[in-house]
C-alpha cells in the first residue's frame, strides 16, 4: 500500500505539512497525490469515528444477512447497488458463505429498522431471505477501540 494512504488510514486528520514530513515529499507533491487519489476514487471519503453513547445520537444499528438470487448478466451487482442506495444502509458487502450480502443499517429505533426490512429490503425482486441482528454495544470500529477509558488487560496465552 502506498505510504501516504497508510498514514491517512491511521491519521485521517493529518495536515498536508505533517503528511509531507512523514513521507519525505514536498507539500505540493502530497497535495497532487491526494488530488489524484481522490479523482481516481482511491480515496472515497474522510470520516470521523463517533461514539454514539457520547454524542447522544441514539438510534439503533443492525447487521442484516441477505440471501439473493443472482440476476442473469448482472450477478449480485444490480441488487447490491439498489440496496446500497437506501439512506438507511451504512454498508453493503458481497460475502462468501451462507448468505450473499451483509448489510449494516441504522435507524432511529427498532421499528424503523424492522420497517426497512419488511417494506423495502424484503420486497426487492431476487431477495430470498433476511436475518437481522441488532447491535447491542460497540467495542471497536474502523480500527478504533471504544474502551479507551477502561483498563486494558493482556489476553492470557494458553499452551
C-alpha positions in Angstrom: 0.0 0.0 0.0 1.2 3.5 -0.7 2.8 5.0 2.4 0.6 8.1 2.1 -2.5 6.0 2.1 -1.3 4.0 5.1 -0.7 7.2 7.1 -4.1 8.6 6.1 -5.8 5.4 7.3 -4.2 5.8 10.7 -4.2 9.6 10.9 -7.1 10.9 8.8 -6.7 14.5 10.2 -3.1 14.8 9.3 -2.3 18.1 7.7 -0.5 18.4 4.4 2.6 19.6 6.2 2.5 16.6 8.5 2.0 14.2 5.6 4.9 15.9 3.8 7.1 15.4 6.8 6.1 11.8 7.3 6.5 10.8 3.7 9.6 12.9 2.8 7.7 14.5 -0.1 7.0 18.2 -0.6 3.6 19.6 0.3 2.9 20.2 -3.4 3.7 16.6 -4.2 1.4 15.4 -1.3 -1.4 17.7 -2.5 -1.1 16.5 -6.0 -1.0 12.9 -4.9 -4.1 13.3 -2.7 -6.0 15.1 -5.6 -5.1 12.2 -7.9 -6.2 9.6 -5.3 -9.5 11.4 -4.9 -10.0 11.9 -8.7 -9.2 8.2 -9.3 -11.6 7.2 -6.4 -8.9 5.5 -4.5 -9.8 7.8 -1.6 -13.6 7.8 -1.4 -14.1 10.0 1.7 -12.9 11.1 5.1 -14.9 10.3 8.2 -14.7 10.7 11.9 -15.5 7.7 14.1 -18.1 8.8 16.7 -19.1 7.2 19.9 -23.0 7.3 19.8 -23.1 7.0 23.6 -21.3 10.3 23.9 -22.9 12.1 21.0 -26.4 11.4 22.2 -27.4 10.4 18.7 -29.2 7.3 20.0 -30.7 5.1 17.3 -30.1 1.5 16.6 -27.8 -0.3 14.2 -28.5 -3.7 12.7 -26.5 -6.2 10.7 -28.6 -8.0 8.1 -27.7 -11.2 6.3 -29.4 -11.3 2.9 -29.7 -14.3 0.6 -30.4 -13.3 -3.0 -30.8 -14.9 -6.4 -28.2 -13.6 -8.8 -29.6 -11.9 -11.9 -28.7 -13.1 -15.4 -25.9 -10.9 -16.8 -25.8 -8.8 -13.6 -25.0 -11.3 -10.9 -25.3 -9.8 -7.5 -24.2 -6.3 -8.5 -27.5 -4.8 -9.6 -29.4 -5.9 -6.5 -26.5 -4.9 -4.2 -26.3 -1.4 -5.9 -30.0 -1.0 -5.4 -29.8 -1.9 -1.7 -26.8 0.3 -1.1 -28.6 3.4 -2.3 -31.1 3.3 0.5 -30.3 6.1 3.1 -30.7 3.6 6.0 -27.8 1.5 4.6 -24.4 2.3 6.1 -22.6 -0.5 4.3 -23.3 -3.4 1.9 -20.9 -6.1 1.0 -20.9 -9.3 -1.0 -19.9 -12.2 1.2 -19.0 -15.9 0.9 -20.7 -18.5 2.9 -24.3 -19.0 4.0 -25.6 -15.6 2.7 -24.8 -13.3 -0.1 -25.0 -9.7 1.2 -24.0 -8.3 4.6 -25.8 -5.0 5.2 -25.4 -2.6 8.1 -28.4 -0.4 8.6 -29.0 2.5 11.0 -32.4 3.7 12.2 -34.0 5.8 14.9 -35.5 2.8 16.6 -36.2 -0.9 16.2 -39.5 -0.2 14.5 -37.8 1.9 11.8 -35.2 -0.8 11.0 -37.9 -3.5 11.0 -40.0 -1.4 8.6 -36.9 -1.0 6.3 -36.5 -4.8 6.2 -40.2 -5.6 5.7 -41.2 -2.8 3.3 -38.0 -2.1 1.3 -35.4 -4.8 1.6 -37.6 -7.9 1.5 -39.8 -6.6 -1.3 -36.8 -6.4 -3.8 -37.2 -9.0 -6.5 -34.5 -11.6 -6.0 -34.3 -11.3 -2.2 -34.8 -14.8 -0.9 -34.4 -14.2 2.9 -33.0 -11.9 5.5 -31.7 -12.4 9.1 -31.5 -9.3 11.2 -29.1 -8.9 14.2 -29.3 -5.8 16.3 -26.1 -4.3 17.6 -26.0 -4.1 21.4 -22.7 -2.5 22.1 -19.6 -1.4 20.1 -16.1 -2.3 21.3 -14.1 -1.5 18.2 -15.0 0.1 14.9 -12.8 1.2 11.9 -9.8 0.2 14.0 -10.7 2.5 16.9 -11.2 1.0 20.4 -14.2 2.3 22.3 -12.7 1.0 25.5 -10.0 3.7 25.9 -11.1 4.7 29.4 -11.1 1.2 30.7 -8.1 -0.7 31.9 -6.7 -2.8 29.0 -5.8 -6.3 30.1 -3.5 -8.6 28.2 -5.1 -11.7 26.8 -3.8 -14.8 28.5 -1.9 -17.2 26.4 -2.6 -20.9 26.9 -0.2 -23.7 25.9 
